[in-house]
Amino acid sequence: MMRLINCTYKKHAVEILDILNEAIEHSTALYDYKPRAIDSMVSWFKTKEQGCYPVIGAVDGQNKLMGFASYGSFRNWPAYKYSVEHAVYVHKDHRRKGVAKFLMQKLLDEAKAQNYHVVIGGIDETNTASVSMHVKLGFTHCGTIQQAGYKFGRWLDLAFYQLVLDTPEIPNED
C-alpha cells in the first residue's frame, strides 16, 4: 500500500535527508560529493515554502517515506516564471516499484494547478531507469550538456527532459 502526503520539515526532513544522502554517496542522481547536514534542510524547506512549491511524499502502510518529489524555479529571470525544474528521489529499498511514477503524476497535477507551462528534469545520462520513466510520462529529450559534472572518477553528461503542459490558459508578462 502506498499513499501520497505533503511533506513537512518537522515530520520528514530526516527521512528526505537520508534519501538524498544515500543518492549522493552511491549514485550520480545528485552531483554533490559529500552528504548534506540536517541544517541544510531548514533552508531547503523554507525555499519550497516561499515559492509555494510542493514537497510530495509517498509513504507505505507504516507511514515510512518511500520517496519524495518537488520542484523549484528553473531560472530566476521573470520570463521563466512558467517553467520549473523538478526532482524525484526514491529510497533505495523501494526503487523499481512505481514510486517515482506515482509521485511524478501527482507532481505534474500540482504543476498544472499552479499554472506552470514547462516541467524540466536534469538527469544523469546513465540513469536509464529515470530516463525511461520520464519518457513514459511524455517528457522529451531537449538537450545534453556533455561532461557537465565530474564524480566517481569520471565525467558525467547531464541530459535535460521537458514536458510542456497546456497551462496557463492566458500567460502574461506581469
C-alpha positions in Angstrom: 0.0 0.0 0.0 1.3 3.4 -0.9 -0.3 6.8 -0.4 0.6 10.4 -1.0 1.3 13.0 1.6 2.5 16.6 1.8 5.9 16.5 3.5 6.9 19.0 6.3 10.2 19.8 7.8 9.1 18.6 11.2 7.9 15.2 10.1 10.0 14.4 7.1 13.3 16.3 7.0 15.4 13.5 8.4 13.8 10.9 6.0 14.3 13.1 3.0 17.8 13.9 4.0 18.5 10.1 4.3 17.2 9.5 0.8 19.3 12.4 -0.6 22.4 11.4 1.2 22.2 7.8 0.0 21.9 9.1 -3.5 24.8 11.5 -3.1 27.1 8.7 -1.7 26.1 5.9 -4.1 24.8 7.3 -7.4 25.1 10.1 -9.9 21.4 11.2 -9.3 22.9 14.1 -7.5 26.1 15.8 -8.5 27.1 16.5 -4.8 30.2 14.9 -3.3 29.5 14.9 0.4 26.4 14.1 2.4 24.4 17.1 3.5 23.9 18.1 7.1 20.4 18.3 8.7 20.8 22.1 8.8 20.6 22.2 5.0 17.0 21.0 5.2 15.9 24.2 7.0 16.7 26.4 4.0 15.6 23.7 1.6 12.1 23.6 3.1 12.0 27.4 3.5 12.7 27.9 -0.2 9.9 25.4 -1.0 7.5 27.2 1.3 8.4 30.7 0.0 8.0 29.6 -3.6 4.7 27.7 -2.9 6.5 24.6 -4.3 5.0 21.3 -3.2 7.0 18.6 -1.4 5.1 15.4 -2.1 5.9 12.2 -0.3 4.9 8.6 -0.9 4.5 6.6 2.3 4.0 2.9 3.0 1.4 1.3 5.4 3.7 2.2 8.4 4.0 5.9 7.3 7.6 5.3 6.3 8.7 7.7 3.5 9.4 5.7 0.3 10.3 8.7 -1.8 9.5 12.3 -2.5 9.2 14.8 -5.3 9.3 18.5 -5.6 10.1 21.3 -8.0 11.5 24.8 -7.8 12.4 27.6 -10.1 14.2 26.8 -13.3 16.0 30.1 -13.6 15.4 33.3 -11.7 14.6 35.7 -14.6 10.9 36.8 -14.9 10.3 35.3 -18.4 11.0 31.8 -16.9 8.1 32.1 -14.4 6.1 29.4 -16.1 9.0 26.9 -16.0 10.0 24.7 -13.1 12.8 22.1 -12.6 11.7 19.0 -10.7 13.3 16.4 -8.6 12.1 12.9 -7.6 14.1 10.6 -5.3 13.1 7.1 -4.1 14.5 5.3 -1.0 16.9 2.5 -2.1 14.6 -0.2 -0.7 11.6 1.0 -2.8 13.1 1.6 -6.3 11.5 0.0 -9.3 8.2 -0.4 -7.6 6.4 2.5 -9.3 7.0 5.0 -6.5 8.7 7.6 -8.7 6.0 7.4 -11.4 3.3 7.7 -8.7 5.0 10.8 -7.2 5.6 12.3 -10.7 2.0 12.0 -11.7 0.9 14.0 -8.6 3.7 16.5 -9.1 2.6 17.1 -12.7 -1.0 17.7 -11.4 0.4 20.2 -9.0 2.3 22.0 -11.7 -0.8 22.3 -13.8 -2.8 23.5 -10.8 -0.2 26.2 -10.3 -0.3 27.2 -14.0 3.2 26.2 -14.9 3.9 25.5 -18.6 7.1 23.5 -18.7 8.4 21.0 -16.2 12.1 20.2 -16.7 14.2 17.4 -15.3 18.0 17.2 -15.4 19.0 13.6 -15.4 22.4 11.9 -15.5 22.5 10.3 -18.9 23.4 6.9 -17.5 20.3 6.8 -15.3 18.3 4.8 -17.7 15.5 4.0 -15.2 14.8 7.7 -14.7 15.1 8.5 -18.4 12.6 5.6 -19.2 10.1 6.8 -16.6 10.2 10.4 -17.9 9.7 9.2 -21.5 6.7 7.1 -20.4 5.2 10.2 -18.7 5.5 12.2 -22.0 8.8 14.0 -21.4 11.0 14.6 -24.4 14.8 14.9 -24.5 15.7 18.6 -25.1 19.4 18.6 -24.8 22.5 17.2 -23.1 25.4 19.1 -21.6 28.4 16.8 -22.2 30.8 16.4 -19.3 28.8 18.8 -17.1 29.9 17.1 -13.9 32.7 15.0 -12.5 32.1 12.4 -9.9 33.4 8.9 -9.1 36.4 9.5 -11.3 34.6 10.1 -14.5 32.9 12.9 -16.5 29.1 13.0 -16.3 26.7 14.0 -19.1 23.6 15.9 -17.9 20.5 15.2 -20.1 17.5 17.5 -19.9 14.0 16.3 -20.4 10.9 18.5 -20.6 7.1 18.2 -20.5 5.1 21.0 -22.0 1.8 21.4 -20.1 -1.4 23.1 -21.5 -1.3 25.7 -18.8 -1.6 28.6 -18.2 -4.7 29.4 -20.2 -3.7 33.1 -20.5 0.0 33.7 -19.9 1.1 37.3 -19.1 4.2 39.3 -18.6 3.3 40.8 -15.2 
